Amino acid sequence: MASSLSASPVIAAPTLNRTLGVGALTLFGVAYMLPLAVFTTYGIATETTNGHLPGAYLVTTIAMLFTAYSYANMGRAFPAAGSAYTYTQRTFGTHFGFMTGWTLLLDYLVLPLLNFLMIGIYLNAAMPAVPVWVWVIGSMVIITALNVIGIRMVAGANFALIAIQVIFVVVFVAFGLRYVAGHGTTVSPLAPFFSETAGIGTLMAGAAILALAFLGFDAVSTLSEEAKDPTRSIPKAIILTTIVGGLLFIVTAYVATLVFPDFANFTDADSAAKDVMLRAGGGALFTFFAAAYVAGSFASGITSQASVARILFAMGRDGQLPRSVFALIHPRLRTPYLSVIIVGVVGALGAILLPLDTVASVISFGALVAFSCVNASVILHYFVRGNERTAAGTVKYLVAPAIGLLLTVWLWTSLSETTFVAGFIWVAVGVVILGVVTRGYTRKPPVMEFKDADTAQID
C-alpha cells in the first residue's frame, strides 16, 4: 500500500491569456514600484540614514539587482503564475513553497491596502469635506473594476499613470537643480551617498526600509502565464524594472537631498516631502506633486492588486487555498475575478480600520524572506541539481545568488522588532493553515503540473 506521503496529486490547470510583451511587463513592474515612492518614507528614511538617503537607495539597488537576476533565472525555469511561491515550491518542495508564498502574501495583501490609504489621505487633504473612507472605497471600486476587466486594461492605465509620475520627476529635478544653482549649497556632490557620518550599518538600516520599493520585479514574475514568450520576456522585464526603478529612486532622492540637506529641520518627518517641494518650487510644485502621487498610488494599487490576486489564484489552483473561490477564472474576461474582488474588499477594510504606521511597519518582512528563498532556489535548482558547474555557471548560479542571499538576509535582520513580531505571527497562522490543508502534515499539499516548465530552457 502506497504511503500517504507519496507523490502529490496533479491538478488540471486553468490558464490565463498571454498578451503581455517586455514593454508592458516592465511598465507593470515600474508602476508597481511607484516612482514617487521615494517620498512615501522620505522623512523617516532620511533620518534613519543620517541624511544619506541616495546612498541607501544605491545599496538597495545593488542588492536587489542580484536578487532580480535570481528571479530572472527562476522565471526561465518555471514560467508560471505564483512568483517566489512557485519557484520555492518546485525547488524545495510543496511545504516550503506554501510557507514562502504565505509569507510573501503578507506584503502583497498590505500593498493594495497601503495604496488605498495613501489615496484617501492625499485626496482628503485636498478636499477635507470628503472623509478618507469615501476616497478609500471609491479608489478600491475603480481599481478592482480595472483588474476584473483584464490585464490589458491594467497595462493601458499603467502607461498613463507612469507618464504623469515621470513628467513630475523631470519637473522636480529641473526645479531642484535650479534652486541649488541659485541658492548655492555646502553639500559635497558625493556626500548624499557616503560620508564619515554614515557607516555601512546606517546605510543598511535605511536600505532595509527601502527594500519594499523594489517589489516591482517580483510582481513581474507573477504575470508569467500572461506573458508572450515568458522564458525570455519575464527575465528581461525583471532586470529592466529593477534598473529603471532604482535609477529613478536614486536620482529623485539625490536632488531632494541637495535641495533640503538640513533634514533635522523637517516640519514633520511623515510629511517631509512637503518641505522639499515648497523649497524647490513653492505651492505650485507641491500641488503637482500631490496630484502625481495620487496618480502613482492608483498605478501601484492596480498592479499590487493584480499581483496578489494571481498569487491567490496560483495557491487556490494548487488546492492550498479553497479552489472553488480562488482558482475561478471569469469565462469571458479570463481573469481571476473572485481573487481580485476579495483583495479589494480586504484592502479597503484594512485601510479604513488600520493606522498608517501599523500598515507600513510590517510591509518589508515577507518581501525579504521571499527574496532570500529565491536566491537559495537558484543555487539548488541550477548549481546543485542541474550541475551547472562550469566557470560561467558557477558565477551565474552560485556566486551571484549567494551574494544576493547574503545581502537580503542582512537587510532582513536590520528590520525593527515590531516588524518581526507581526511577521512571525503571520507565519504562525500560515503553519496552522498548512496543517489543516495537509490534514495534520500527514500528506503533501497538492502540486500543479507546470507544462511550460517542462520545455523551459536553462541558460
C-alpha positions in Angstrom: 0.0 0.0 0.0 1.4 3.4 -1.0 2.3 5.8 1.7 0.1 8.8 2.3 3.2 10.9 1.8 3.8 9.6 -1.7 3.6 11.8 -4.8 1.2 14.6 -4.5 -2.0 14.7 -6.7 -1.7 16.5 -10.0 -4.4 19.0 -10.8 -5.6 20.2 -14.2 -4.6 23.8 -14.6 -6.9 26.6 -15.8 -5.0 29.1 -17.9 -4.7 32.8 -18.4 -4.4 34.8 -21.6 -0.9 35.5 -22.9 -1.0 39.2 -24.1 2.0 41.0 -22.5 5.3 41.8 -24.1 8.5 43.1 -22.5 7.4 46.7 -22.6 4.1 46.1 -20.9 5.7 43.9 -18.3 8.3 46.5 -17.5 5.6 49.2 -17.2 3.7 46.9 -14.9 6.8 46.4 -12.7 7.7 50.1 -12.6 4.1 51.1 -11.9 4.1 48.6 -9.0 7.3 50.2 -7.6 5.7 53.6 -7.7 8.4 56.0 -9.0 7.3 58.6 -6.4 7.6 56.0 -3.6 10.8 57.9 -2.6 8.5 60.4 -0.9 6.4 57.9 1.0 9.1 57.2 3.6 11.3 60.1 2.6 11.5 61.8 6.0 11.8 58.6 8.1 14.4 57.1 5.8 16.4 60.3 5.6 16.6 60.5 9.4 17.4 56.8 9.6 20.3 57.2 7.2 21.5 60.5 8.8 20.9 62.4 5.6 22.2 59.7 3.2 19.1 58.5 1.5 20.6 58.4 -2.0 23.4 56.2 -0.6 20.8 53.8 1.0 19.0 53.6 -2.4 22.2 52.8 -4.1 22.9 50.0 -1.7 19.4 48.7 -2.0 19.5 48.8 -5.8 22.8 46.8 -5.9 21.4 44.2 -3.5 18.1 44.0 -5.4 19.9 43.5 -8.8 21.5 40.3 -7.5 18.1 39.1 -6.4 16.4 40.3 -9.6 18.9 38.2 -11.5 17.9 35.2 -9.4 14.3 35.9 -10.2 15.1 36.1 -13.9 16.8 32.7 -13.8 13.9 31.1 -12.0 11.5 32.7 -14.3 13.2 30.9 -17.2 12.9 27.6 -15.4 9.3 27.9 -14.2 7.3 30.4 -16.3 4.0 30.1 -14.3 2.0 32.4 -12.1 3.0 32.4 -8.4 6.3 34.2 -8.2 8.5 33.1 -5.2 5.8 30.7 -4.2 6.2 28.8 -7.5 10.0 28.9 -7.5 10.5 27.6 -4.0 7.7 25.0 -4.3 9.3 23.5 -7.4 12.8 23.6 -5.9 12.4 22.9 -2.1 9.1 21.1 -2.1 5.4 21.9 -1.5 5.5 22.6 2.2 8.4 25.1 1.9 6.7 26.6 -1.2 3.5 27.2 0.7 5.2 28.9 3.6 7.2 31.1 1.2 4.1 32.1 -0.7 2.2 32.7 2.5 5.0 34.9 4.0 5.1 37.0 0.7 1.4 37.2 0.7 1.5 39.4 3.8 3.2 42.1 1.8 1.0 41.7 -1.3 -2.1 42.0 0.8 -0.8 45.0 2.6 0.3 46.9 -0.5 -3.1 47.5 -2.0 -4.3 48.5 1.5 -1.4 51.0 1.7 -2.2 52.5 -1.7 -5.9 52.8 -0.9 -5.0 54.6 2.3 -2.5 57.0 0.8 -5.0 57.9 -1.9 -7.6 58.6 0.8 -5.1 60.7 2.9 -4.0 62.9 0.0 -7.4 63.5 -1.5 -8.8 64.2 1.9 -6.1 66.8 2.4 -7.1 68.4 -0.9 -10.9 68.2 -0.2 -11.3 67.9 3.6 -15.1 67.8 3.3 -14.9 64.3 1.9 -13.9 61.7 4.5 -10.9 59.5 4.0 -13.0 56.4 3.9 -15.1 57.6 1.0 -11.9 58.1 -1.1 -10.7 54.7 0.0 -13.8 52.9 -1.1 -14.0 54.9 -4.3 -10.4 54.1 -5.3 -11.0 50.4 -4.4 -14.0 50.2 -6.7 -12.2 51.7 -9.6 -9.0 49.7 -9.2 -10.9 46.4 -8.7 -13.0 47.1 -11.8 -9.9 47.6 -13.9 -8.4 44.4 -12.7 -11.5 42.4 -13.2 -11.9 43.7 -16.8 -8.4 42.4 -17.7 -4.7 42.8 -17.7 -4.7 44.7 -21.0 -6.7 47.4 -19.3 -4.2 47.4 -16.4 -1.3 47.8 -18.9 -3.1 50.7 -20.6 -3.8 52.5 -17.4 -0.2 51.9 -16.2 1.2 53.8 -19.2 -0.8 56.9 -18.5 -0.2 56.9 -14.7 3.5 56.3 -15.0 3.8 59.1 -17.6 2.4 61.5 -15.1 4.9 60.5 -12.5 7.9 60.6 -14.9 6.8 64.1 -16.0 6.8 65.1 -12.4 10.2 63.6 -11.7 11.6 65.6 -14.7 9.9 68.8 -13.5 11.1 68.2 -9.9 14.7 67.6 -10.9 14.7 70.8 -13.0 13.2 72.9 -10.2 15.6 71.3 -7.7 18.7 71.9 -9.7 17.6 75.4 -10.4 17.2 76.0 -6.7 20.6 74.5 -5.8 22.2 76.6 -8.6 20.5 79.8 -7.4 21.0 79.4 -3.7 24.3 77.5 -3.5 24.9 74.6 -1.3 27.5 73.5 1.1 26.9 69.8 0.4 29.6 67.9 -1.4 28.2 66.2 -4.6 29.1 62.8 -3.1 28.1 63.5 0.4 24.5 62.3 0.0 25.9 58.9 -0.9 28.7 58.3 1.6 30.4 60.3 4.3 32.1 59.9 7.7 28.7 60.4 9.4 27.1 57.3 7.8 28.7 53.9 8.1 27.6 50.8 6.3 25.4 49.9 9.3 23.5 53.1 8.9 23.0 52.7 5.2 21.9 49.1 5.6 19.3 50.2 8.2 17.9 52.6 5.7 18.1 50.0 2.9 16.0 47.6 4.9 13.2 50.1 4.9 13.6 50.8 1.2 13.6 47.2 0.1 9.8 47.3 -0.1 10.1 49.8 -3.0 11.6 47.0 -5.2 8.7 44.5 -5.0 8.0 45.5 -8.6 10.4 42.9 -10.1 8.7 40.2 -8.0 5.3 41.5 -9.3 6.5 41.0 -12.9 7.1 37.3 -12.2 3.5 36.8 -11.1 2.4 37.5 -14.7 4.4 34.6 -16.3 1.2 33.0 -17.6 0.0 36.2 -19.2 3.3 37.0 -20.9 4.3 36.3 -24.5 7.3 34.0 -24.7 7.7 34.1 -20.8 11.0 32.3 -20.7 12.5 35.4 -22.4 10.2 38.3 -21.7 9.9 37.8 -18.0 13.7 37.7 -17.2 14.2 40.8 -19.4 11.4 42.7 -17.8 12.6 41.8 -14.3 16.0 43.2 -14.8 14.8 46.3 -16.7 12.2 47.0 -13.9 15.0 46.9 -11.3 17.4 49.1 -13.2 14.8 51.7 -14.2 13.1 51.9 -10.8 16.5 52.0 -9.0 17.7 54.9 -11.2 14.5 56.9 -10.7 14.8 56.4 -6.9 18.4 57.4 -6.7 18.1 60.5 -8.9 15.0 61.7 -7.1 16.4 61.2 -3.7 19.7 62.8 -4.7 18.1 66.0 -5.9 15.8 66.1 -2.8 18.8 65.8 -0.5 20.6 68.7 -2.3 17.5 70.9 -2.0 16.9 70.1 1.7 20.2 68.9 3.3 19.2 70.2 6.7 16.9 67.2 7.5 16.9 68.0 11.2 14.6 70.9 10.3 11.8 68.9 8.7 8.5 70.2 9.9 7.3 66.6 10.3 9.2 63.6 9.1 5.9 61.9 7.9 5.3 64.9 5.5 8.9 65.9 4.8 8.2 65.8 1.0 6.1 68.9 1.5 9.1 70.8 2.9 11.2 69.7 -0.1 8.6 70.7 -2.7 7.9 74.1 -1.1 11.6 74.9 -1.0 12.3 73.8 -4.6 9.2 75.2 -6.3 6.7 76.6 -3.9 3.0 75.8 -3.7 2.6 75.0 -7.4 5.2 72.3 -7.3 3.6 70.8 -4.1 0.2 70.8 -5.8 1.7 69.0 -8.8 3.4 66.5 -6.5 0.2 65.7 -4.7 -1.6 65.1 -8.0 1.2 62.9 -9.3 1.5 61.0 -6.1 -2.2 60.1 -6.1 -1.9 59.0 -9.8 1.1 56.9 -8.8 -0.8 55.4 -5.9 -3.6 54.4 -8.4 -1.0 52.8 -10.7 0.6 50.9 -7.8 -2.8 50.0 -6.4 -3.8 48.5 -9.7 -0.6 46.5 -10.1 -0.3 45.3 -6.5 -3.9 44.1 -6.5 -3.4 42.3 -9.8 -0.3 40.6 -8.4 -1.7 39.4 -5.2 -4.8 38.1 -7.0 -2.6 36.0 -9.2 -0.7 34.6 -6.2 -4.0 33.7 -4.6 -5.1 32.2 -7.9 -1.9 30.0 -8.1 -2.3 28.8 -4.5 -6.1 28.2 -5.0 -5.4 26.3 -8.2 -3.0 24.1 -6.2 -5.7 23.4 -3.6 -3.7 25.2 -0.9 -6.5 27.7 -0.6 -10.2 26.9 -1.4 -10.1 26.1 -5.1 -13.8 26.9 -5.6 -13.1 30.5 -4.8 -9.5 31.4 -5.6 -9.0 29.3 -8.7 -12.0 30.6 -10.6 -11.4 32.5 -13.9 -14.1 34.6 -15.5 -15.3 32.7 -18.6 -15.2 35.7 -20.9 -12.6 38.1 -19.3 -10.2 35.3 -18.4 -9.2 37.0 -15.1 -9.2 35.5 -11.5 -12.1 37.8 -10.7 -13.1 36.5 -7.3 -9.5 36.8 -6.0 -9.4 40.3 -7.3 -12.6 41.3 -5.6 -11.5 39.7 -2.3 -8.2 41.5 -2.3 -10.1 44.8 -3.0 -12.6 44.4 -0.2 -9.9 43.2 2.4 -7.7 46.1 1.4 -10.4 48.8 1.7 -11.5 47.5 5.1 -7.9 47.4 6.3 -7.2 51.0 5.0 -10.3 52.2 6.9 -9.5 50.4 10.2 -5.7 50.4 10.5 -3.4 53.4 11.1 -0.7 54.1 8.6 2.3 53.4 10.9 0.9 49.9 11.6 0.5 49.2 7.9 4.0 50.4 7.0 5.8 48.6 9.8 5.3 45.0 8.5 5.5 45.5 4.8 9.2 44.6 4.1 9.2 41.4 6.2 7.8 38.9 3.7 9.5 40.5 0.8 13.0 40.0 2.2 12.1 36.4 3.3 10.9 35.6 -0.2 13.9 37.3 -1.9 16.2 35.1 0.3 14.3 32.0 -0.7 14.5 32.7 -4.4 18.3 33.3 -4.2 18.6 29.9 -2.4 16.4 28.3 -5.0 18.7 29.3 -7.9 21.7 27.6 -6.2 19.7 24.4 -5.5 18.0 24.2 -8.9 20.8 25.1 -11.2 24.1 24.5 -9.4 23.3 21.6 -7.2 20.7 19.6 -9.2 21.3 21.0 -12.6 25.1 20.5 -12.4 25.7 24.0 -13.9 29.3 24.0 -12.6 31.4 25.4 -15.4 33.2 28.7 -14.7 30.3 30.7 -16.1 27.7 28.5 -14.4 29.5 28.9 -11.0 29.4 32.7 -11.3 25.7 32.8 -12.5 24.2 30.1 -10.3 26.3 30.0 -7.2 28.3 33.3 -6.7 25.6 35.8 -7.8 22.7 34.2 -5.9 24.9 33.6 -2.8 25.7 37.4 -2.8 22.0 38.1 -3.2 21.1 35.8 -0.4 23.7 37.3 2.0 22.6 40.8 1.2 18.8 40.1 1.6 19.4 38.3 4.9 21.5 41.2 6.1 18.7 43.6 5.2 16.1 41.3 6.8 18.0 41.3 10.1 18.0 45.2 10.0 14.3 45.4 10.3 12.6 46.6 13.5 11.4 44.4 16.4 7.8 45.4 15.7 8.1 44.1 12.2 9.5 40.8 13.4 6.6 40.3 15.9 3.9 41.0 13.3 5.7 38.9 10.6 6.2 35.8 12.8 2.5 36.0 13.9 1.6 35.8 10.2 4.0 32.9 9.7 2.4 31.1 12.6 -1.1 31.5 11.0 0.4 30.0 7.8 1.7 27.0 9.7 -1.8 26.3 11.1 -3.4 26.6 7.7 -0.8 24.3 6.1 -1.5 21.8 8.9 -5.2 21.9 8.0 -4.6 21.6 4.3 -2.3 18.6 4.8 -4.5 17.0 7.5 -2.0 17.4 10.3 1.0 17.2 8.0 0.2 13.6 7.1 0.2 14.3 3.4 1.8 16.7 1.0 -0.1 19.7 -0.4 -1.4 19.3 -3.9 1.1 20.2 -6.7 0.4 22.0 -10.0 1.6 20.5 -13.3 3.6 23.3 -15.0 3.5 22.4 -18.7 5.7 25.3 -19.7 8.3 24.3 -17.1 8.9 21.0 -18.9 10.1 22.8 -22.0 11.9 25.8 -20.4 15.5 26.2 -21.4 18.2 26.6 -18.8 20.9 29.0 -20.0 
